[in-house]
């Protein structure tokens, strides 16, 4: 197994286990994002757009408002409105101002958006299996629990 020091061709040891853990996490996330971005680029999507498609599919026919979508994003997007504008121009989503509350503008999937996100389920699962399938069930559970604990600990910061 290659250590991060070797991978980065670093000669000095890390200052702490916390630094080593953080840099390992950043490096791993970077590699996963690179592979995922390459996969999504083949379908003319960004990771943020794919995230929105999945969020809206889960929301169902009622759709969600812009702020609700933003709150559910895996990685916060700085300008949800522009992201939705681009997705609407591509025919993936549709926004309709509510007739009962003009402030409410829910976004819903179009048939094209639904077909695309559904078509990506299996290839995405295969990609995730390639990334994590070599880990045991116990290792995956430990990873999930550890990452959850890190996020919970950061709530105090």
C-alpha positions as CSV (number, residue, x, y, z in Angstrom):
1,X,0.0,0.0,0.0
2,X,1.4,3.4,-1.0
3,X,1.4,6.1,1.7
4,X,0.2,9.6,1.1
5,X,3.8,10.8,1.8
6,X,5.0,8.6,-1.1
7,X,2.1,9.5,-3.3
8,X,2.8,13.2,-2.9
9,X,6.6,12.7,-2.9
10,X,6.9,14.4,0.4
11,X,10.0,13.9,2.4
12,X,8.9,15.4,5.7
13,X,6.5,13.6,8.0
14,X,3.1,15.2,8.6
15,X,2.9,17.5,11.6
16,X,0.1,15.4,13.2
17,X,-2.2,12.5,12.6
18,X,-5.0,15.1,12.1
19,X,-3.0,16.7,9.3
20,X,-2.3,13.3,7.7
21,X,-6.0,12.4,8.0
22,X,-7.2,15.7,6.5
23,X,-4.8,15.5,3.6
24,X,-5.7,11.8,2.9
25,X,-9.4,12.8,2.9
26,X,-8.8,15.8,0.6
27,X,-6.7,13.7,-1.8
28,X,-9.3,10.9,-1.9
29,X,-12.2,13.3,-2.4
30,X,-10.2,15.0,-5.2
31,X,-9.7,11.7,-7.0
32,X,-13.3,10.7,-6.6
33,X,-14.5,14.1,-7.9
34,X,-12.2,13.8,-10.9
35,X,-13.6,10.4,-11.9
36,X,-17.2,11.5,-11.2
37,X,-16.7,14.7,-13.2
38,X,-15.3,12.8,-16.2
39,X,-18.2,10.4,-16.0
40,X,-20.8,13.2,-15.9
41,X,-19.1,15.2,-18.6
42,X,-19.9,12.4,-21.0
43,X,-23.6,13.2,-20.4
44,X,-23.1,17.0,-20.5
45,X,-23.6,17.4,-16.8
46,X,-21.7,18.8,-13.9
47,X,-21.8,17.2,-10.5
48,X,-24.0,20.0,-9.2
49,X,-26.5,19.5,-12.1
50,X,-26.6,15.7,-11.4
51,X,-27.2,16.5,-7.7
52,X,-30.1,18.7,-8.6
53,X,-31.6,16.0,-10.9
54,X,-31.4,13.5,-8.0
55,X,-32.9,15.9,-5.5
56,X,-35.8,16.8,-7.8
57,X,-36.5,13.1,-8.6
58,X,-36.7,12.5,-4.8
59,X,-39.0,15.5,-4.4
60,X,-41.6,14.1,-6.7
61,X,-44.2,15.9,-8.8
62,X,-44.5,18.9,-6.4
63,X,-40.9,19.8,-7.0
64,X,-38.9,22.1,-4.7
65,X,-38.1,25.8,-4.4
66,X,-34.7,27.2,-5.1
67,X,-33.7,27.5,-1.4
68,X,-34.9,24.0,-0.6
69,X,-32.8,22.6,-3.4
70,X,-29.8,24.6,-2.2
71,X,-30.2,23.2,1.4
72,X,-30.2,19.6,0.1
73,X,-27.1,19.9,-2.2
74,X,-24.1,17.7,-1.3
75,X,-21.7,20.5,-2.2
76,X,-23.1,24.0,-1.8
77,X,-23.5,25.8,-5.1
78,X,-22.9,29.6,-4.9
79,X,-25.7,30.5,-7.3
80,X,-28.6,28.1,-7.5
81,X,-30.6,30.4,-9.7
82,X,-28.0,30.4,-12.5
83,X,-27.6,26.6,-12.1
84,X,-31.3,26.2,-12.5
85,X,-31.4,28.7,-15.4
86,X,-28.8,26.5,-17.3
87,X,-30.7,23.3,-16.5
88,X,-34.0,24.9,-17.7
89,X,-32.3,26.0,-20.9
90,X,-31.1,22.5,-21.5
91,X,-34.7,21.2,-21.0
92,X,-33.9,19.2,-17.8
93,X,-36.1,21.1,-15.4
94,X,-39.0,23.5,-15.5
95,X,-40.0,26.3,-13.1
96,X,-43.6,27.3,-12.6
97,X,-44.7,30.2,-10.4
98,X,-47.4,29.1,-8.0
99,X,-50.9,30.4,-8.7
100,X,-51.7,30.5,-4.9
101,X,-48.4,32.1,-3.7
102,X,-46.5,34.1,-6.3
103,X,-43.3,34.0,-4.2
104,X,-43.2,30.2,-4.6
105,X,-41.5,29.0,-7.8
106,X,-41.1,25.2,-7.6
107,X,-38.7,23.5,-9.9
108,X,-39.6,20.1,-11.3
109,X,-38.0,17.6,-13.6
110,X,-39.0,17.5,-17.2
111,X,-39.4,14.2,-18.9
112,X,-36.0,14.7,-20.4
113,X,-34.5,15.3,-17.0
114,X,-36.2,12.3,-15.5
115,X,-35.0,10.0,-18.3
116,X,-31.5,11.3,-17.9
117,X,-31.2,10.8,-14.2
118,X,-32.9,7.4,-14.4
119,X,-30.5,6.3,-17.2
120,X,-27.5,7.2,-15.0
121,X,-28.5,5.1,-12.1
122,X,-26.8,1.9,-13.2
123,X,-23.6,3.4,-14.6
124,X,-23.3,5.5,-11.4
125,X,-23.8,2.5,-9.2
126,X,-21.1,0.7,-11.3
127,X,-18.7,3.6,-10.8
128,X,-19.3,3.7,-7.1
129,X,-18.7,-0.1,-6.9
130,X,-15.4,0.4,-8.7
131,X,-14.5,3.1,-6.2
132,X,-15.6,1.3,-3.0
133,X,-16.3,-2.3,-3.9
134,X,-12.9,-3.5,-2.7
135,X,-13.9,-2.5,0.9
136,X,-15.6,-5.0,3.2
137,X,-19.1,-4.2,4.6
138,X,-17.5,-3.5,7.9
139,X,-14.9,-1.1,6.4
140,X,-17.7,0.7,4.6
141,X,-19.8,1.0,7.8
142,X,-16.7,2.3,9.7
143,X,-16.0,4.8,6.9
144,X,-19.6,6.1,7.0
145,X,-19.6,6.3,10.8
146,X,-16.2,8.1,10.8
147,X,-17.2,10.6,8.2
148,X,-20.5,11.3,10.1
149,X,-18.6,11.8,13.3
150,X,-16.3,14.3,11.6
151,X,-19.3,16.3,10.2
152,X,-21.0,16.3,13.6
153,X,-17.8,17.5,15.3
154,X,-17.5,20.3,12.8
155,X,-21.0,21.6,13.9
156,X,-19.3,23.1,16.9
157,X,-16.8,25.1,14.8
